Amino acid sequence: MRLGLILGDQLTLSLPTLMNLDRSQDRIIMAEVMEEATYVPHHPQKIALLFSAMRHFAEELRDAGWTVDYHSYDPDSDCKSLLDIAQNAVKADSPESLLITHCGEYRLQQAFENTWPGELGIPVEILDDDRFFCSPAQFRRWAEERNSLLMEYFYRDMRRRSGYLMDGDKPAGDRWNFDQSNRKAWKGDPPIPDPPTVQRDDIDNEVLALVEKEFGHHTGNLQPFLWGTRRSQAKRALDFFIEECLSCFGDYQDAMARGESRLFHSLLSPYLNCGLLTAKQVCDAAEKAWRSGDAPLNAVEGFIRQILGWREYVRGIYWLKMPDYARENRLGNTRDLPRYYWDGKTNMACMSDCFQNTFDHAYAHHIQRLMVTGNFALITGIKPEAICDWYLAVYADAYDWVELPNTLGMVMHADGGYLGSKPYAASGNYIHKMSDYCRHCHYNVKTRSEHDSCPFNSLYWHFIHRHREEFSGNQRMSMIYRSFDRMKDDEKDRTLARAEQLLNNLDDL
């Protein structure tokens, strides 16, 4: 008899662990443990989604004939970690070996490979996770053949390899990337469709009560809890996006609007990242919509690029560069997160709205993360580990393999440009162009050195000024430095002085 351990982000019926075990004689173990639920203060909705989805998945396995030993969360249990659970299972069942599909976190993967065999006294077999299009080994081979690891080139290779949006050996529409067509601001039309209602069952209600009791003190609101926790509900969310939102997704994927939590975004990443949906399933559905004429190419290409391109790319970077990557801080940032990252109370309308969305739904779309809360952390010099831990804690789709490269590399440019060729720093003008936030703000987006000027404006130029040595030689930033140098000396001095005043009083904005 063998044991198989299934983690909370491995809720897929075709998981290699299940494909390599015999349901007639082998056993599955699953567990909700304190160590994994609290190593950062995860959003209550994230914990509720995973606990409930895990319990539903265990029931699904039992209905399919598997023996599943499931350990529900108990704060008084002596088993605080996954290793504790595994040791008890080995003691009770004396299995020949333990099977685990390669996990999504370096910390845990290293324990599986280096610590667990000795602690358990049995072989621990690690299986490749074939739910992704590109394995870490394949990515490493791709990286070794190139001097520059630009995501665009990786994405093109993935398109050729997978066949998505290809006409023979050429990209559909004779363009690989339609990003330039996907930058419209949303002015209230077309209307945003209402998502389907999610029905709750006894498992959901039990988990919600548990999470409220044990994790209600974590940052974030448990209600309204709108996530699906079953495979059928995740599939319904996919169908809704394809049928109702995908056709508009491309045009407005970079748009932001006050009080609108989703616009035309899919909100499928939590289901993809925990395994209720697979990347192939989602990309197949999107491509089918284009080929049948139900969605335009710019929308489908932009959506598939996020999954086939960016999602696979950051996973490859993670496993290629860890563990040193997590310690990168090339810009020498030293500041702690301002208090409003935890309480949401700020006079900056864009930040306030993004925080409210985050706390209410454990979600914010990629531009809110990159160009608002992330951009602010970048231009104010927040420590990379602080903002990385925050993103990991507050978002339902955040797992170390996807969160760390996105935040440390793309948002914070802390890797010195390894992942992105230039920092994603911007003044308030970008936010003004892509949203209606500035119309509702205490600050004036049109000025940079006055007492009520938008903080993003002076902080942006302060960032550019203090990192001149790092970026002045970057060809993509030469125009920015020419603009800075053309500023009159007194305006430059006032702008930098305004930024210094803000940096010394960050908690008061």
N, C-alpha and C positions, 0 to 999 in steps of 0.2 A: 504493500500500500504506500502511496505517495501523497504528500500534501501540496496544495496549491494556495498561495497567498494572493488575494486580489485586493488591490488598493482602491482608494476612492476616486482616482482618475482613470480607472481601468474597467469601466462598467460597459463592456462591449462583449456581445455573445461570441464573436469570432476571436476573442483575445487569445494569443498564443498559449497562455497558461491553460485555458480550457481545451484548446485544440490538441495539447500534448498529454492530457490526462484521460483516464478512463472513468466515466461517471458511475460505472457499475461497482468500482472498488476503491477509487481514490476519493479524497475529501478536500473540500474547499474551506479555507478560513478567511473571514472578513472581520474587521474590528474598527470601532470608533474609540480612539484612545486620546487621553489628555495631551500627550506630547505633541501629536500632530495637530490638534485643535487649538493649541495655545502657544506654539513657538513664535508666532506673531499674533496680535489680537485680531484674528479674522473677523470680518463683518458677520453679524449674526445670520444674515441671509445666506452667506456663503456656507456657513456651517450647516444650516438647515437644509439647503439644497443638497449638499453631499451626504449628510446622514440619511435623509429621506430617500434619495436616489439609491444609496447603497442598500438600504433595507428593501426597497422595491426590487432591486436587482437580485438580492438574495432569494426573495420569494420567486422570482422568475426562474432562477436556477433550480430551486427545489421543485417547481412545477415541471421542469424539464428532466427531472430524475437525478439531480445531483444531491449529495449530502453536503450541507453547508453548516459549519459551526460559526454562528454569528455572535459577536460580542458587542452589545449595545453600550453606549457611554454610561459609565457609573463613576462619579467623582470619588467614591469611597473604595473603588476597586484597587487591589494591590498591583494590577496590571496597568501601568501608566504608559507603556510604549508598545510598539508593534513587536519588538523583540521579546518582551514579557509574554505576549500572547502566543508567539511562535514557540517559545520554550515550554509553555504549558501544554501546547498541542503535541509537541514531540514527546514530552513525558507521558502523556496520556495514550498516544497511539503508536509510538515507536515506528515511525515511517521510515522508508528507505532513503527518501530525499525530499527536499522542498523545492518546488518550482515557482519562479517569480518572473513575470515579464519586466523587462528593463523599465525602470521608473523614470519620473520626470524631474528628479531633484538629485543633484550631485551628492549632497549630504547623505541621503538615504541609500543611494546607489553604492556609495563607498562602503557603507555599513553592510549591505547585502553581500558585497564581494569580499570584503576583508575581515569583518568581525563576526558575522553570523555563522559561517561554517564552524569556526572554533567554539563559539558559544553554544551552538545547537548540537554539535557532535555528529552531524550528518552533512552530506553534500548539499550545497545550494546551487541549483541550476538557474542561470540567468538566460532568459529567452529574448531575442530581438523583438522589438515592438513594431510589427508590420502594419500598424494602423496609419503610419506616415508614408508619404511618397518617397522620402529619401532617408536612408538610415544614416546614423553618425559615421559609419565606415565609408559609405558612399560620398558623404559630404567631405570627409577628410581627403579622399582621393581627388575630388573635384578641386579642393582648395590647394592641394599640393602642386597642381598643374598650372597655377596662376599666381601672378605677382599681385594682382588686385582682386579682392573678393567682393566686387560690386554685386548687390542684390539683383540688379537688372539682368546681368549676364547669367546668374544662377537661374533666375526666373525663366529666361529664354530656353535654357537647357532643360528645365523641368517641363516646359510646354512641349518641346520636341520629344522628350522621353515619354510623356503621358499621352500626347495627342490632343490635349484640350485646346479648343479654339484654333485648330490648325486646318489649313487647306493644302493637303499634301505636305510639302516641306516649307510652306510659307505660312506666316500668321494670318488668321482671318482678318479681312479688311486691310491687308498689307501693312499693318502696324502692330508692333508688339505691345504697345502701351498707350492707353487713351487717357492718361492722367490729366492732360491739359484740358480735356473735355469734362472733367468731373469737379469743377470748382465754382459752381453757382451758389450764390446766397439764396436762402429760402425766404420768400416774402409773404408767406401765408397761403400760397396756392402753388401746386395742387394740394388738396386736403390730405391730411395724414390719416390713414385707415386705422380703425380701432382693432387691436389685437384680439384673438379669441380668448374667452374666459377659461381659466384653468380650474377644474373641479378638484376639491380636496377630499381625501379619504382618511380613514382612521390612522394610517401610518403617518401621513402628513401632520395631522392634528397632534399626535403624540410627540412627534419630533419638534414641532413648533413650541409646544408647551415646555419640553425639555430645554430647548435653546433659550427661550425666554428666561427660564429659571437659572440656568448655568452660565449663559454667555450674554445676558441682556446688558451687562455693563460694558461690553465691547462697543467701540464706535460704530454707529450705524443703526438704523431702525429695522426691526424685524417685520413690521407691517407698513404698507401692504406687501405681502409676499406673493409675487406674481409668476415665479418660475415654475416650470413643469418639472416633475420629479420622476416621471416614467418615460420609457422609450416612446410610447404612443404620443405623449404630450410633446416631446421634443420633435417628433416627426410632424406633428400638427403645426408647431412653430415654424419649421422649415417650409411646409406647404404654404402657410400664410405669407411668409416673406417672398417666396417665389411668385405667388399669384397676385399679391396685393402691393408689394413694396419694391421688388427688384427693378421694375421698369423705371422708377424714379431714383433708385439708389445712386446710380452713377452721377447724375447731374448734381445731386445735393449731398454727396457723401462727406464733403468738407464743411457743410453749413452748420450753423448753430443758431438756436432760437430760444429766447427766454421762456422757461416753463415747459419746454418740449423735451421730454426725456429720451425719445427714441427717433424722431423724424422718420426716415425710411431705412434705418439700419436694421440688420437682421436679428441682433441679440442672440445669435446662435453660438457665440464663442464659449459660454459656460457649458453648453451641451457637447460641443466638440471636445473641449478640454477635459471633461470628465468621462467621455466615452459613450454618451447616450446617442450621439451622432458620430459618423465617421467623415473624414475629409473627402473621401471618394464619393460617398453618398451625397454630400452637399455640392461638390463640384459637378457631379453628374446631373443633378437637378438644375443647376444654373445653366449649364451648357445646353441641356435639353430645351429650356425656356427660350434661349436664343435661336437655336436651330428650328424651333417650331414657330418663330416669329412673335413670341409673347414678351420678349424683353430685348432692348437695343444692345448692340455690341459693346458700347462704352460702359454700360452698367454691368454686364456680365463679365467683361474683361477686368474691370476694376474690382469686382467681388472675388473672382477666381484668383487674381493677383494677390489679394490679401491672404488667401489660404495656401494655394500652390506655391506662391512666391514667398511672401514675407513670413508666414507662419513656419514654413519648412526651413527658411533661411536662418531665422533667429534660433531655431532649435539646433541647427548645424553649428552655428557660432558658439552656442552654449557648450555643447559637448566637445567642441574643438579646443576651446580656450579655458575651460574650468580646470582647477579652482582659482588660478591667478586672476581670472577676469573679474571675479567678484570683489577684488581688492583695488581695482583701478580707481584712480582719482587724479587724472593728469592735469586738471585745472586747479588742483590744490584747494578745493572747497572745504570750509570749516564751519559753516553756520548750521544751527539746528533748524528743524522745521518750525515755522511760526505756528502759534497756537490754533489758528483758524483751519489748519489742515485736519484738526481733530474736532473742533466745535462748529466750523462753518461760518462764524460770525465775522464778517468783514464788509467794509463799504465798497469794495470792488465788486461791481455787479456781475462781471463774468465769472470771477472766482466763486462768489456766493452761489450762483446758479449751478455751477459744476459741482460744488460741494454738496448742495442740496440733492442733486440728482444721484450723486455717489452714495450719500447716507440713506436716501429713501429707497434706492433700487440696487445697491451694490454694483452699479454700472455707470459708465460714462463713455461716450463713443471716442474714437481714436483722436479726433481733433481737439476735443475737450481735454483729453489727457496730455496730448503732445504740445498743443499751442496755448493752453491756458494754465492749468495747474503745473504741468511739466515745464513750460516756458518760464513761468515765474520762479520755479525752483532753480532753473538754470541761470537766469540773469541775476538772481540774488545770491548765488554761490552756496546753495544748500549741500551738505555732505551727501555724496551719492548713496551711502548705505542707509541714510535716514529716509530719503525719498523712495528708494527701492523697497524698504520694509513697509512704507506706507502703502504703496501700490499693491504689494503682495497681500496686505491686510484687508484693504477696503473693497477689492473687486472680486466678484464671483468667478470670473474667468482667470484669475491670477494664479499661476503655478510658476515655480522658480525658473524652469527652462524657457518660458515665454516672457515672463515679467522682467527678469534680470537684463537680458540683452536689450529689450525695448527701452527700459528705463535708464540703465547705466550707459548704454551705448547711444541709442537714438535720442533720448530726451536730454541726458546730462552731458553727452560728449566726453564722458570721463575716460573713455578708452583711447583718447587722442586721435580719433577719426578712423579707427579700425572698421567700425560698422557704418558710419556716415561721413561723407566727405566734407561736410560743413556742419556747424552747430545749428539746431533749429531754434535760434533766438529771433524774437520779433518784438516790435513795439506794439502799442495799442492799435496802430493803424490796421494791422492784419485782423485783429479781433473785430474792429469796427466794420471792416469790409465783409467779413464772413458771418456776421451776426447782427442782432438788434440789441445786444447787451449795453452798448455805450449810451443808448437813448435813455436808459433807466439808471444810469450810474451817478454816484455822488461826485465822481471825478470828471474832468474835462479831457477828452481824448485828443482835442485839437492843440493842446499846449504841452510843454514838457518841463518848464522851469518855474511855474507858478505854484502857489501853495495848494491849489486844488487840481493841479495837472495829473493826468493819468499816471499812476506809478510805473506802468510798463514802459512809458516813453523815456523818462530819464534813466531808469534802471537798465534799459536796453543799451543806451549809449555808454553808460558806466561799464557795462559788461564788455562792450566793444573796446573801450579805452583801456581797461585794466588787463585785457588779454591780447593786446596788440602784438606782443612778441610771438604768441602762439599762432595768430591768425593772419597777420599782415601779409605773409607770403602765400596765403591760400588764394589761388586765382579766382575762386568763386566769391571771395569776399573783398576783392580789390575795389569794387565800386562803392562798397559800404565805407571803406576807409577814406576813399576820395571824398565822399559826402561829409564825413566827420571832419576832415581837414579843411573843407570849405566853410565850415561854421565860423562865424565871427568869434573871436577869443572871449568876449564877454558873455555871449550866449553859451558857448561851450563851458565856461566856468560856472555859470548859473545852473546849467543842466547837471553838471557833475556834482555841484553842491547840493542840489535838490535830491539827487540819488543818494549821496552820503547821509543826508538827514533821514531819508526813508530807511536805509540800511541799518541805521542806528536805532530805529523805532519800528521794526518790522511788525511786531505784534499789534501795533496800533492802527494799521491800515484798514 
